[in-house]
Structure formats: C-alpha cells, structure tokens
C-alpha cells in the first residue's frame, strides 16, 4: 500500500503494521550533520524506552502461556515514511533522531542505518578498527549508526531509522525488510517516497 505523507508527527505509541507517514522535508534547508562522535546519552534527559524482556515474571507463567510466549509472534513495527532526496536522507534521519530523543526516547533505543555513504560518526569510529566500533554497539550506551550491509550484525532496538541515501535497489530492497525485523516498535524510512514504496512493496 503506498505511503502518503500526512501529519508532522512521529507516532510510536501504537505498534502494528499500520503505516503512518510524516511530512516531507525541504531540501533547501539542510541541517549540518553532527561531527564525529555520537551525541552523549547523558545530555538528553529522557525516560527509558520499552523493555524487550518478558512481559510477566517467569513464576506467573503457566505452561500454555510459556509456550505461547516462546512462539515468534512479535508484532510488526509501525512504519513511517519521511520524504527526502537521496542527498537529504541523512539529514532527515538526523532530524528524526533528534525528535525521538526530545520526545523521551532513550538514545540506546535507536539504531540508524544508511544504505549509501556511511554516517560520518560510523566512518570515523571504524577508522579505529571494527573491534572498537562494535564494542560501542554492544555497550548500548547511545544511538548507533551502521551501514545497512552490516545490519545483520546489529542487535534489535525499539526504533530503527533508515536513511535511503544511495545504494543499489537490490541492496536497499534487502535492507528494508532487515531493518523492519530489527525494529521493535517503530521503523522510520527517510528517502524518495516512490522508490521506497516500490522497494517496500516488494520486500516488506
């Protein structure tokens, strides 16, 4: 089903397959991308995001409930589209992250994927070696930026933001369903609406 921009809000309170588009961005007012180094987690007060642990203590589960919870019945995340050009997709993703954090999302709840050029922070950190880079991912102290090609190595997070800032259609078509699988509550996709609708219709 096509994604049509409607409201200037990021709704993340109701998980499910419903698509809630966001407004388009104007390419004439790009925001500078933050320099190397993630934004400090402590600089943004916020409440912790939803935990992905068991909904009830093990002692309260009966045999049938335990079996039901063991089944792969995770609800699909809400999907939101933020229209942007390939050149502006990374800026749109940064704005989405800022809005999420300002609205109370914990930084460690957010994973940002890029389908084209890597985020400047990821490129900078990878210059010190993959071990150091992935150690920061495992620490889960802040927003983490990763190339979509390496999304399989990233752990699930409550919110996944995808910047469709380049890359081939085949690579992007593989990245979108992978990003959907990593998102616990909300998937935000920033890029060309026509291209994203086509790729998501085929792969998500």
ChimeraX attribute file (.defattr): number of C-alpha atoms within 10 A of each C-alpha:
attribute: neighborCount
match mode: 1-to-1
recipient: residues
	/A:1	8
	/A:2	13
	/A:3	19
	/A:4	19
	/A:5	17
	/A:6	12
	/A:7	12
	/A:8	11
	/A:9	13
	/A:10	20
	/A:11	17
	/A:12	20
	/A:13	9
	/A:14	11
	/A:15	17
	/A:16	16
	/A:17	12
	/A:18	12
	/A:19	20
	/A:20	20
	/A:21	24
	/A:22	23
	/A:23	17
	/A:24	21
	/A:25	19
	/A:26	12
	/A:27	14
	/A:28	7
	/A:29	9
	/A:30	14
	/A:31	13
	/A:32	9
	/A:33	15
	/A:34	13
	/A:35	11
	/A:36	13
	/A:37	11
	/A:38	17
	/A:39	15
	/A:40	11
	/A:41	15
	/A:42	11
	/A:43	7
	/A:44	15
	/A:45	14
	/A:46	16
	/A:47	12
	/A:48	12
	/A:49	16
	/A:50	13
	/A:51	11
	/A:52	10
	/A:53	7
	/A:54	8
	/A:55	9
	/A:56	8
	/A:57	8
	/A:58	9
	/A:59	6
	/A:60	8
	/A:61	13
	/A:62	10
	/A:63	7
	/A:64	9
	/A:65	10
	/A:66	12
	/A:67	10
	/A:68	11
	/A:69	13
	/A:70	9
	/A:71	8
	/A:72	7
	/A:73	8
	/A:74	11
	/A:75	11
	/A:76	17
	/A:77	25
	/A:78	24
	/A:79	25
	/A:80	25
	/A:81	27
	/A:82	28
	/A:83	25
	/A:84	25
	/A:85	22
	/A:86	19
	/A:87	16
	/A:88	23
	/A:89	28
	/A:90	31
	/A:91	24
	/A:92	30
	/A:93	26
	/A:94	20
	/A:95	15
	/A:96	20
	/A:97	22
	/A:98	14
	/A:99	14
	/A:100	20
	/A:101	21
	/A:102	13
	/A:103	13
	/A:104	14
	/A:105	23
	/A:106	23
	/A:107	28
	/A:108	20
	/A:109	24
	/A:110	24
	/A:111	27
	/A:112	25
	/A:113	28
	/A:114	28
	/A:115	26
	/A:116	21
	/A:117	15
	/A:118	19
	/A:119	23
	/A:120	16
	/A:121	19
	/A:122	18
	/A:123	16
	/A:124	15
	/A:125	19
	/A:126	14
	/A:127	11
	/A:128	10
	/A:129	10
	/A:130	11
	/A:131	11
	/A:132	13
	/A:133	19
	/A:134	16
	/A:135	10
	/A:136	15
	/A:137	20
	/A:138	12
	/A:139	9
	/A:140	15
	/A:141	16
	/A:142	19
	/A:143	21
	/A:144	25
	/A:145	25
	/A:146	23
	/A:147	20
	/A:148	27
	/A:149	17
	/A:150	11
	/A:151	19
	/A:152	13
	/A:153	11
	/A:154	19
	/A:155	12
	/A:156	19
	/A:157	25
	/A:158	22
	/A:159	28
	/A:160	27
	/A:161	28
	/A:162	31
	/A:163	32
	/A:164	31
	/A:165	25
	/A:166	18
	/A:167	16
	/A:168	10
	/A:169	14
	/A:170	9
	/A:171	14
	/A:172	25
	/A:173	21
	/A:174	17
	/A:175	27
	/A:176	23
	/A:177	16
	/A:178	17
	/A:179	27
	/A:180	24
	/A:181	18
	/A:182	22
	/A:183	25
	/A:184	24
	/A:185	22
	/A:186	28
	/A:187	27
	/A:188	28
	/A:189	30
	/A:190	31
	/A:191	27
	/A:192	19
	/A:193	20
	/A:194	12
	/A:195	14
	/A:196	22
	/A:197	17
	/A:198	14
	/A:199	19
	/A:200	18
	/A:201	12
	/A:202	11
	/A:203	14
	/A:204	15
